[in-house]
Amino acid sequence: MEKNKNKRKGSFLFYMIPVVLIVAIGVFGFLFLRDFMAYREADSEYAVLQEYMTEAQDQASAQESSMSDETEETSVLESTEYVKPPYQYLSIDYDKLKSINDDFVGVIDIPALSIKYPVVYSVDNANYLHRTFENRNNFAGSIFLDANAARDFNDANTFIFGHNMKNGSMFGKLKHFATKSGLVDSDPYIYIYLKDEVRKYRIFSFYQTVDGSEVYNDFDGDQGYEQYVKMILRNSSYKTFDQSAVDFTQHPKLITLSTCTGRTDGNQRFVVHAALVESIAYTS
């Protein structure tokens, strides 16, 4: 009798193991497909938005074209020296982006990482965690200002958040500053395009931290500013930073980019700090 019982138990397990495996494969397959479609939808949306954040026509090339088309003006054009702008020049269709989303405040451009996205503002930091620029539900979310930040980036330190996506989109490439030697020095600037100006920020610190660390705290006055800068320089993994590149005695305005690291505990963060070094009048 005991042998028959064990035999039935063995037969049950024999049939159940394949069933469990099939169910598991189906579940993981569904999750993979769901994530794949979400990535695809977000990438498609932001690819379209790139059309409103394009590199402006190089003025030197424009001159060359004009010279070939209008030979009678050659002598005049040859005497005009082209000077490349001291910043990454983009042509932003600000009004178009604003018409798509009224929370639009500007464009962030990080040439070293090929990061270029519209930035939004909300009174709630959870609002754009899983909503795209066109207000579609998607775990890619948006690049957004801290809810307590001024929309004109005139706070002493402005926080900008974005997800660390597995495909490298949004702020998924920020970690490359820490993992790829010399990358930050190849182009250590972040550009913020506002309605009437482009702001050039010099990266001076990046490192891994945790959610709720003191790096997310506010500070008051010049003394608070100086203590904050000392702290983030002390924490920094950017060991080749030339401190003469930023005059901190003038207390330049800061931006802090923050993203998760993708670790399973969900508490790890990667931050990048940059200081304003130039502000240039801009016409989109």
Number of C-alpha atoms within 10 A of each C-alpha: 6 7 8 9 10 11 12 12 11 12 11 11 12 11 10 12 11 11 12 11 11 11 12 12 12 12 12 11 12 12 12 12 12 12 15 12 13 16 19 11 16 23 16 11 15 19 12 10 20 14 12 17 22 14 13 12 11 11 13 13 11 10 17 14 11 14 17 11 11 11 11 10 12 15 10 10 16 12 8 9 9 13 8 11 9 9 15 16 18 19 16 24 16 21 14 11 21 15 10 13 17 12 16 21 23 24 22 21 22 18 15 18 19 10 17 22 23 26 23 23 25 17 11 12 14 13 16 25 19 16 18 22 26 15 14 14 15 18 17 25 23 28 26 27 25 19 16 14 18 15 20 11 19 12 14 19 22 20 22 22 22 23 23 22 19 13 11 15 21 24 26 20 18 25 22 14 21 18 9 9 12 13 14 20 15 10 14 18 23 24 23 22 27 23 17 11 15 24 21 22 24 20 24 25 23 26 18 18 18 16 15 11 9 12 17 14 9 11 15 10 9 13 9 12 21 15 12 18 18 12 13 19 19 12 15 19 16 21 11 12 17 10 10 7 12 19 12 15 9 8 16 18 18 22 24 19 20 24 24 23 23 16 9 7 7 11 13 16 20 21 25 24 24 23 26 22 16 14 15 14 10 16 14 16
